[in-house]
Each structure stands twice: as structure tokens, then as C-alpha cells.
Amino acid sequence: MAARKRPTAPMPAPCQPCEGTGQITEAVYTGRGARRRRLAEQEATCLDCLGSGIALEVNR
């Protein structure tokens, strides 16, 4: 008799802010007051998923 196939577990949902990549883009500003301007963008680790790309389940 053939073995029964078990259903596979559903894939976890990707993180919304980073879209599953684990990296987000942050703006870098320079200056102060009215002269503050956007200088560049840099990559940063997503703090919602801690860089894994998978949405963490939070019990609230």
C-alpha cells in the first residue's frame, strides 16, 4: 500500500515593510533647523522581522 502524502505547512507571510527581503531603505539627513536636507539613502536591517523577511507573530 502506498504511503499517504501529508499536507505541507503553509508558507509564512512575508514582512510588509521590507516585502520579504529583510532590508529597508532609510533616508540620511544632514544639517539642522531650516537648512536640514536629505543627503542620501542607505540600506538598513528591517526591525519588524529582524532581517529574516518573515513576519513575526506577536501575541497582543
All heavy atoms as a GROMACS GRO file, in nm:
protein
  444
    1MET      N    1   0.083  -0.117   0.000
    1MET     CA    2   0.000   0.000   0.000
    1MET      C    3   0.088   0.125   0.000
    1MET      O    4   0.189   0.130   0.070
    1MET     CB    5  -0.086   0.000   0.126
    1MET     CG    6  -0.205   0.085   0.114
    1MET     SD    7  -0.323   0.035   0.237
    1MET     CE    8  -0.457   0.121   0.172
    2ALA      N    9   0.051   0.225  -0.077
    2ALA     CA   10   0.130   0.348  -0.088
    2ALA      C   11   0.112   0.434   0.037
    2ALA      O   12   0.005   0.439   0.097
    2ALA     CB   13   0.087   0.426  -0.210
    3ALA      N   14   0.220   0.500   0.074
    3ALA     CA   15   0.213   0.590   0.189
    3ALA      C   16   0.131   0.714   0.154
    3ALA      O   17   0.136   0.763   0.041
    3ALA     CB   18   0.353   0.630   0.231
    4ARG      N   19   0.057   0.762   0.250
    4ARG     CA   20  -0.024   0.881   0.228
    4ARG      C   21   0.063   1.006   0.233
    4ARG      O   22   0.158   1.014   0.312
    4ARG     CB   23  -0.132   0.894   0.334
    4ARG     CG   24  -0.235   0.786   0.325
    4ARG     CD   25  -0.344   0.811   0.424
    4ARG     NE   26  -0.441   0.703   0.416
    4ARG     CZ   27  -0.557   0.705   0.476
    4ARG    NH1   28  -0.592   0.808   0.549
    4ARG    NH2   29  -0.639   0.604   0.465
    5LYS      N   30   0.031   1.100   0.149
    5LYS     CA   31   0.104   1.226   0.148
    5LYS      C   32   0.049   1.317   0.257
    5LYS      O   33  -0.072   1.333   0.270
    5LYS     CB   34   0.092   1.296   0.014
    5LYS     CG   35   0.163   1.226  -0.098
    5LYS     CD   36   0.157   1.308  -0.224
    5LYS     CE   37   0.234   1.240  -0.334
    5LYS     NZ   38   0.232   1.318  -0.458
    6ARG      N   39   0.138   1.373   0.331
    6ARG     CA   40   0.097   1.468   0.434
    6ARG      C   41   0.087   1.607   0.372
    6ARG      O   42   0.170   1.644   0.288
    6ARG     CB   43   0.199   1.472   0.547
    6ARG     CG   44   0.204   1.345   0.624
    6ARG     CD   45   0.296   1.359   0.741
    6ARG     NE   46   0.302   1.233   0.814
    6ARG     CZ   47   0.368   1.218   0.925
    6ARG    NH1   48   0.435   1.318   0.976
    6ARG    NH2   49   0.370   1.101   0.985
    7PRO      N   50  -0.011   1.685   0.414
    7PRO     CA   51  -0.020   1.821   0.360
    7PRO      C   52   0.098   1.905   0.409
    7PRO      O   53   0.141   1.892   0.524
    7PRO     CB   54  -0.152   1.874   0.415
    7PRO     CG   55  -0.184   1.788   0.533
    7PRO     CD   56  -0.120   1.655   0.508
    8THR      N   57   0.152   1.985   0.321
    8THR     CA   58   0.265   2.070   0.359
    8THR      C   59   0.215   2.189   0.440
    8THR      O   60   0.103   2.236   0.422
    8THR     CB   61   0.339   2.120   0.235
    8THR    OG1   62   0.248   2.192   0.155
    8THR    CG2   63   0.398   2.006   0.155
    9ALA      N   64   0.299   2.236   0.527
    9ALA     CA   65   0.264   2.352   0.608
    9ALA      C   66   0.258   2.476   0.520
    9ALA      O   67   0.338   2.489   0.426
    9ALA     CB   68   0.369   2.372   0.718
   10PRO      N   69   0.166   2.567   0.547
   10PRO     CA   70   0.158   2.688   0.464
   10PRO      C   71   0.283   2.775   0.482
   10PRO      O   72   0.344   2.777   0.589
   10PRO     CB   73   0.034   2.759   0.516
   10PRO     CG   74   0.011   2.705   0.653
   10PRO     CD   75   0.067   2.565   0.653
   11MET      N   76   0.320   2.843   0.376
   11MET     CA   77   0.436   2.932   0.381
   11MET      C   78   0.405   3.050   0.471
   11MET      O   79   0.295   3.104   0.467
   11MET     CB   80   0.471   2.983   0.242
   11MET     CG   81   0.519   2.874   0.147
   11MET     SD   82   0.673   2.802   0.199
   11MET     CE   83   0.782   2.939   0.176
   12PRO      N   84   0.501   3.092   0.554
   12PRO     CA   85   0.478   3.209   0.640
   12PRO      C   86   0.465   3.335   0.556
   12PRO      O   87   0.522   3.346   0.447
   12PRO     CB   88   0.601   3.214   0.730
   12PRO     CG   89   0.703   3.130   0.663
   12PRO     CD   90   0.632   3.033   0.576
   13ALA      N   91   0.390   3.430   0.608
   13ALA     CA   92   0.366   3.555   0.536
   13ALA      C   93   0.493   3.639   0.534
   13ALA      O   94   0.565   3.647   0.633
   13ALA     CB   95   0.255   3.633   0.603
   14PRO      N   96   0.523   3.703   0.419
   14PRO     CA   97   0.640   3.792   0.415
   14PRO      C   98   0.614   3.919   0.496
   14PRO      O   99   0.501   3.962   0.511
   14PRO     CB  100   0.659   3.822   0.267
   14PRO     CG  101   0.526   3.801   0.207
   14PRO     CD  102   0.459   3.695   0.289
   15CYS      N  103   0.719   3.977   0.544
   15CYS     CA  104   0.712   4.100   0.622
   15CYS      C  105   0.663   4.215   0.532
   15CYS      O  106   0.710   4.228   0.418
   15CYS     CB  107   0.849   4.131   0.679
   15CYS     SG  108   0.856   4.279   0.779
   16GLN      N  109   0.572   4.298   0.580
   16GLN     CA  110   0.516   4.406   0.500
   16GLN      C  111   0.614   4.520   0.472
   16GLN      O  112   0.628   4.560   0.357
   16GLN     CB  113   0.390   4.462   0.566
   16GLN     CG  114   0.274   4.364   0.567
   16GLN     CD  115   0.226   4.330   0.428
   16GLN    OE1  116   0.228   4.412   0.338
   16GLN    NE2  117   0.186   4.205   0.410
   17PRO      N  118   0.684   4.576   0.570
   17PRO     CA  119   0.772   4.690   0.542
   17PRO      C  120   0.886   4.660   0.445
   17PRO      O  121   0.919   4.740   0.360
   17PRO     CB  122   0.828   4.730   0.678
   17PRO     CG  123   0.732   4.676   0.778
   17PRO     CD  124   0.675   4.551   0.715
   18CYS      N  125   0.945   4.541   0.456
   18CYS     CA  126   1.060   4.508   0.370
   18CYS      C  127   1.021   4.418   0.253
   18CYS      O  128   1.106   4.384   0.172
   18CYS     CB  129   1.170   4.443   0.452
   18CYS     SG  130   1.128   4.280   0.516
   19GLU      N  131   0.897   4.376   0.245
   19GLU     CA  132   0.847   4.289   0.138
   19GLU      C  133   0.922   4.157   0.130
   19GLU      O  134   0.945   4.104   0.022
   19GLU     CB  135   0.847   4.362   0.004
   19GLU     CG  136   0.760   4.486   0.006
   19GLU     CD  137   0.772   4.570  -0.119
   19GLU    OE1  138   0.857   4.540  -0.205
   19GLU    OE2  139   0.695   4.665  -0.131
   20GLY      N  140   0.967   4.107   0.244
   20GLY     CA  141   1.033   3.978   0.249
   20GLY      C  142   1.182   3.978   0.223
   20GLY      O  143   1.244   3.872   0.222
   21THR      N  144   1.243   4.092   0.202
   21THR     CA  145   1.386   4.096   0.174
   21THR      C  146   1.472   4.105   0.299
   21THR      O  147   1.588   4.068   0.297
   21THR     CB  148   1.422   4.217   0.084
   21THR    OG1  149   1.388   4.337   0.153
   21THR    CG2  150   1.348   4.210  -0.048
   22GLY      N  151   1.417   4.159   0.408
   22GLY     CA  152   1.493   4.175   0.531
   22GLY      C  153   1.569   4.307   0.537
   22GLY      O  154   1.634   4.338   0.635
   23GLN      N  155   1.565   4.385   0.428
   23GLN     CA  156   1.635   4.513   0.421
   23GLN      C  157   1.535   4.624   0.386
   23GLN      O  158   1.446   4.603   0.306
   23GLN     CB  159   1.743   4.510   0.313
   23GLN     CG  160   1.852   4.409   0.337
   23GLN     CD  161   1.946   4.452   0.446
   23GLN    OE1  162   1.984   4.567   0.455
   23GLN    NE2  163   1.983   4.358   0.531
   24ILE      N  164   1.553   4.740   0.447
   24ILE     CA  165   1.472   4.857   0.415
   24ILE      C  166   1.564   4.973   0.380
   24ILE      O  167   1.684   4.968   0.408
   24ILE     CB  168   1.377   4.897   0.530
   24ILE    CG1  169   1.456   4.926   0.656
   24ILE    CG2  170   1.272   4.790   0.554
   24ILE    CD1  171   1.374   4.984   0.768
   25THR      N  172   1.510   5.075   0.319
   25THR     CA  173   1.588   5.192   0.283
   25THR      C  174   1.557   5.305   0.380
   25THR      O  175   1.441   5.338   0.403
   25THR     CB  176   1.555   5.237   0.139
   25THR    OG1  177   1.575   5.127   0.053
   25THR    CG2  178   1.642   5.351   0.095
   26GLU      N  179   1.660   5.364   0.437
   26GLU     CA  180   1.646   5.475   0.531
   26GLU      C  181   1.708   5.599   0.469
   26GLU      O  182   1.812   5.592   0.404
   26GLU     CB  183   1.718   5.444   0.662
   26GLU     CG  184   1.651   5.338   0.746
   26GLU     CD  185   1.525   5.388   0.812
   26GLU    OE1  186   1.518   5.508   0.848
   26GLU    OE2  187   1.432   5.308   0.828
   27ALA      N  188   1.645   5.713   0.491
   27ALA     CA  189   1.698   5.840   0.441
   27ALA      C  190   1.800   5.895   0.540
   27ALA      O  191   1.783   5.884   0.661
   27ALA     CB  192   1.586   5.940   0.422
   28VAL      N  193   1.907   5.953   0.488
   28VAL     CA  194   2.011   6.014   0.570
   28VAL      C  195   1.999   6.165   0.551
   28VAL      O  196   2.000   6.215   0.439
   28VAL     CB  197   2.151   5.967   0.528
   28VAL    CG1  198   2.258   6.036   0.610
   28VAL    CG2  199   2.162   5.817   0.540
   29TYR      N  200   1.984   6.237   0.662
   29TYR     CA  201   1.969   6.382   0.658
   29TYR      C  202   2.094   6.450   0.713
   29TYR      O  203   2.165   6.394   0.796
   29TYR     CB  204   1.848   6.425   0.741
   29TYR     CG  205   1.717   6.381   0.682
   29TYR    CD1  206   1.658   6.261   0.719
   29TYR    CD2  207   1.653   6.458   0.586
   29TYR    CE1  208   1.539   6.220   0.664
   29TYR    CE2  209   1.534   6.418   0.530
   29TYR     CZ  210   1.477   6.299   0.570
   29TYR     OH  211   1.358   6.259   0.513
   30THR      N  212   2.117   6.571   0.667
   30THR     CA  213   2.229   6.650   0.716
   30THR      C  214   2.181   6.791   0.743
   30THR      O  215   2.083   6.836   0.686
   30THR     CB  216   2.346   6.649   0.616
   30THR    OG1  217   2.457   6.716   0.674
   30THR    CG2  218   2.309   6.715   0.487
   31GLY      N  219   2.252   6.862   0.827
   31GLY     CA  220   2.214   6.998   0.862
   31GLY      C  221   2.123   7.002   0.983
   31GLY      O  222   2.087   6.900   1.039
   32ARG      N  223   2.083   7.123   1.020
   32ARG     CA  224   1.991   7.138   1.132
   32ARG      C  225   1.896   7.253   1.105
   32ARG      O  226   1.925   7.342   1.025
   32ARG     CB  227   2.066   7.158   1.262
   32ARG     CG  228   2.156   7.277   1.261
   32ARG     CD  229   2.232   7.288   1.389
   32ARG     NE  230   2.330   7.396   1.370
   32ARG     CZ  231   2.403   7.446   1.461
   32ARG    NH1  232   2.397   7.399   1.583
   32ARG    NH2  233   2.488   7.543   1.434
   33GLY      N  234   1.783   7.248   1.169
   33GLY     CA  235   1.685   7.354   1.154
   33GLY      C  236   1.630   7.364   1.013
   33GLY      O  237   1.600   7.264   0.949
   34ALA      N  238   1.618   7.486   0.962
   34ALA     CA  239   1.560   7.510   0.830
   34ALA      C  240   1.652   7.461   0.718
   34ALA      O  241   1.605   7.440   0.606
   34ALA     CB  242   1.532   7.658   0.812
   35ARG      N  243   1.779   7.443   0.745
   35ARG     CA  244   1.875   7.400   0.642
   35ARG      C  245   1.887   7.249   0.631
   35ARG      O  246   1.968   7.198   0.554
   35ARG     CB  247   2.012   7.458   0.671
   35ARG     CG  248   2.015   7.608   0.662
   35ARG     CD  249   2.152   7.658   0.687
   35ARG     NE  250   2.153   7.804   0.687
   35ARG     CZ  251   2.259   7.875   0.710
   35ARG    NH1  252   2.374   7.816   0.736
   35ARG    NH2  253   2.252   8.006   0.709
   36ARG      N  254   1.808   7.177   0.708
   36ARG     CA  255   1.815   7.031   0.706
   36ARG      C  256   1.770   6.981   0.569
   36ARG      O  257   1.666   7.018   0.518
   36ARG     CB  258   1.725   6.974   0.815
   36ARG     CG  259   1.738   6.828   0.833
   36ARG     CD  260   1.660   6.785   0.957
   36ARG     NE  261   1.669   6.644   0.977
   36ARG     CZ  262   1.756   6.585   1.056
   36ARG    NH1  263   1.839   6.656   1.124
   36ARG    NH2  264   1.757   6.456   1.068
   37ARG      N  265   1.850   6.893   0.509
   37ARG     CA  266   1.816   6.840   0.378
   37ARG      C  267   1.852   6.693   0.370
   37ARG      O  268   1.937   6.643   0.444
   37ARG     CB  269   1.886   6.917   0.267
   37ARG     CG  270   2.036   6.907   0.270
   37ARG     CD  271   2.100   6.996   0.163
   37ARG     NE  272   2.244   6.995   0.178
   37ARG     CZ  273   2.325   6.918   0.108
   37ARG    NH1  274   2.277   6.836   0.019
   37ARG    NH2  275   2.455   6.924   0.128
   38ARG      N  276   1.786   6.627   0.277
   38ARG     CA  277   1.809   6.484   0.256
   38ARG      C  278   1.938   6.467   0.177
   38ARG      O  279   1.953   6.521   0.068
   38ARG     CB  280   1.691   6.427   0.181
   38ARG     CG  281   1.693   6.280   0.169
   38ARG     CD  282   1.565   6.236   0.102
   38ARG     NE  283   1.561   6.093   0.091
   38ARG     CZ  284   1.454   6.025   0.066
   38ARG    NH1  285   1.341   6.087   0.046
   38ARG    NH2  286   1.459   5.894   0.057
   39LEU      N  287   2.030   6.390   0.230
   39LEU     CA  288   2.160   6.374   0.167
   39LEU      C  289   2.167   6.247   0.081
   39LEU      O  290   2.210   6.252  -0.032
   39LEU     CB  291   2.269   6.369   0.275
   39LEU     CG  292   2.412   6.356   0.227
   39LEU    CD1  293   2.452   6.479   0.147
   39LEU    CD2  294   2.505   6.338   0.343
   40ALA      N  295   2.125   6.135   0.136
   40ALA     CA  296   2.138   6.008   0.064
   40ALA      C  297   2.042   5.906   0.124
   40ALA      O  298   1.966   5.936   0.214
   40ALA     CB  299   2.281   5.957   0.074
   41GLU      N  300   2.048   5.784   0.071
   41GLU     CA  301   1.973   5.672   0.125
   41GLU      C  302   2.069   5.559   0.155
   41GLU      O  303   2.170   5.544   0.087
   41GLU     CB  304   1.867   5.624   0.026
   41GLU     CG  305   1.755   5.721   0.006
   41GLU     CD  306   1.647   5.666  -0.085
   41GLU    OE1  307   1.668   5.559  -0.147
   41GLU    OE2  308   1.542   5.730  -0.094
   42GLN      N  309   2.038   5.482   0.260
   42GLN     CA  310   2.122   5.369   0.294
   42GLN      C  311   2.034   5.250   0.331
   42GLN      O  312   1.921   5.267   0.372
   42GLN     CB  313   2.218   5.402   0.408
   42GLN     CG  314   2.150   5.430   0.540
   42GLN     CD  315   2.250   5.469   0.647
   42GLN    OE1  316   2.364   5.502   0.618
   42GLN    NE2  317   2.206   5.466   0.771
   43GLU      N  318   2.088   5.132   0.315
   43GLU     CA  319   2.017   5.010   0.348
   43GLU      C  320   2.030   4.985   0.498
   43GLU      O  321   2.134   5.010   0.558
   43GLU     CB  322   2.076   4.892   0.272
   43GLU     CG  323   2.060   4.902   0.124
   43GLU     CD  324   1.946   4.816   0.073
   43GLU    OE1  325   1.920   4.712   0.133
   43GLU    OE2  326   1.886   4.856  -0.027
   44ALA      N  327   1.922   4.932   0.557
   44ALA     CA  328   1.922   4.900   0.699
   44ALA      C  329   1.846   4.770   0.720
   44ALA      O  330   1.765   4.731   0.637
   44ALA     CB  331   1.857   5.012   0.779
   45THR      N  332   1.873   4.702   0.830
   45THR     CA  333   1.802   4.579   0.863
   45THR      C  334   1.662   4.613   0.910
   45THR      O  335   1.642   4.704   0.990
   45THR     CB  336   1.876   4.503   0.975
   45THR    OG1  337   2.008   4.474   0.930
   45THR    CG2  338   1.805   4.374   1.011
   46CYS      N  339   1.564   4.540   0.861
   46CYS     CA  340   1.424   4.562   0.898
   46CYS      C  341   1.406   4.524   1.045
   46CYS      O  342   1.441   4.413   1.086
   46CYS     CB  343   1.332   4.480   0.809
   46CYS     SG  344   1.158   4.498   0.850
   47LEU      N  345   1.352   4.613   1.125
   47LEU     CA  346   1.334   4.586   1.267
   47LEU      C  347   1.205   4.510   1.296
   47LEU      O  348   1.189   4.456   1.405
   47LEU     CB  349   1.336   4.717   1.345
   47LEU     CG  350   1.469   4.792   1.340
   47LEU    CD1  351   1.457   4.923   1.416
   47LEU    CD2  352   1.582   4.708   1.394
   48ASP      N  353   1.113   4.504   1.199
   48ASP     CA  354   0.990   4.429   1.220
   48ASP      C  355   1.014   4.279   1.213
   48ASP      O  356   0.954   4.202   1.288
   48ASP     CB  357   0.883   4.470   1.119
   48ASP     CG  358   0.827   4.608   1.146
   48ASP    OD1  359   0.854   4.663   1.254
   48ASP    OD2  360   0.758   4.661   1.058
   49CYS      N  361   1.099   4.235   1.122
   49CYS     CA  362   1.126   4.091   1.106
   49CYS      C  363   1.268   4.055   1.148
   49CYS      O  364   1.307   3.939   1.136
   49CYS     CB  365   1.102   4.049   0.963
   49CYS     SG  366   1.215   4.124   0.844
   50LEU      N  367   1.346   4.151   1.191
   50LEU     CA  368   1.485   4.132   1.235
   50LEU      C  369   1.573   4.074   1.125
   50LEU      O  370   1.663   3.994   1.148
   50LEU     CB  371   1.492   4.044   1.360
   50LEU     CG  372   1.412   4.097   1.480
   50LEU    CD1  373   1.414   3.998   1.593
   50LEU    CD2  374   1.465   4.232   1.524
   51GLY      N  375   1.543   4.112   1.000
   51GLY     CA  376   1.625   4.072   0.887
   51GLY      C  377   1.594   3.937   0.827
   51GLY      O  378   1.654   3.896   0.730
   52SER      N  379   1.496   3.865   0.882
   52SER     CA  380   1.464   3.732   0.830
   52SER      C  381   1.372   3.737   0.708
   52SER      O  382   1.370   3.644   0.628
   52SER     CB  383   1.399   3.647   0.938
   52SER     OG  384   1.271   3.698   0.971
   53GLY      N  385   1.293   3.844   0.695
   53GLY     CA  386   1.199   3.854   0.584
   53GLY      C  387   1.066   3.788   0.610
   53GLY      O  388   0.975   3.797   0.530
   54ILE      N  389   1.053   3.721   0.724
   54ILE     CA  390   0.929   3.652   0.760
   54ILE      C  391   0.862   3.731   0.872
   54ILE      O  392   0.925   3.766   0.971
   54ILE     CB  393   0.959   3.509   0.807
   54ILE    CG1  394   1.026   3.431   0.695
   54ILE    CG2  395   0.831   3.440   0.852
   54ILE    CD1  396   1.076   3.296   0.737
   55ALA      N  397   0.733   3.758   0.854
   55ALA     CA  398   0.659   3.835   0.954
   55ALA      C  399   0.654   3.758   1.086
   55ALA      O  400   0.622   3.639   1.089
   55ALA     CB  401   0.518   3.863   0.904
   56LEU      N  402   0.691   3.825   1.193
   56LEU     CA  403   0.688   3.763   1.325
   56LEU      C  404   0.547   3.769   1.380
   56LEU      O  405   0.477   3.869   1.365
   56LEU     CB  406   0.783   3.836   1.421
   56LEU     CG  407   0.930   3.837   1.381
   56LEU    CD1  408   1.009   3.920   1.479
   56LEU    CD2  409   0.985   3.696   1.378
   57GLU      N  410   0.505   3.662   1.445
   57GLU     CA  411   0.373   3.661   1.507
   57GLU      C  412   0.385   3.717   1.647
   57GLU      O  413   0.462   3.668   1.728
   57GLU     CB  414   0.320   3.519   1.512
   57GLU     CG  415   0.295   3.460   1.375
   57GLU     CD  416   0.240   3.320   1.383
   57GLU    OE1  417   0.187   3.282   1.489
   57GLU    OE2  418   0.253   3.248   1.284
   58VAL      N  419   0.309   3.821   1.675
   58VAL     CA  420   0.313   3.886   1.805
   58VAL      C  421   0.179   3.864   1.872
   58VAL      O  422   0.074   3.892   1.817
   58VAL     CB  423   0.339   4.038   1.788
   58VAL    CG1  424   0.341   4.106   1.923
   58VAL    CG2  425   0.471   4.060   1.716
   59ASN      N  426   0.184   3.811   1.993
   59ASN     CA  427   0.060   3.790   2.071
   59ASN      C  428   0.029   3.917   2.146
   59ASN      O  429   0.102   3.954   2.238
   59ASN     CB  430   0.077   3.674   2.167
   59ASN     CG  431   0.099   3.543   2.095
   59ASN    OD1  432   0.048   3.526   1.985
   59ASN    ND2  433   0.172   3.452   2.154
   60ARG      N  434  -0.076   3.981   2.106
   60ARG     CA  435  -0.114   4.105   2.175
   60ARG      C  436  -0.244   4.090   2.246
   60ARG      O  437  -0.330   4.025   2.218
   60ARG     CB  438  -0.126   4.219   2.074
   60ARG     CG  439   0.009   4.254   2.017
   60ARG     CD  440  -0.001   4.373   1.930
   60ARG     NE  441   0.131   4.398   1.875
   60ARG     CZ  442   0.163   4.510   1.818
   60ARG    NH1  443   0.078   4.608   1.809
   60ARG    NH2  444   0.282   4.526   1.768
   0.00000   0.00000   0.00000
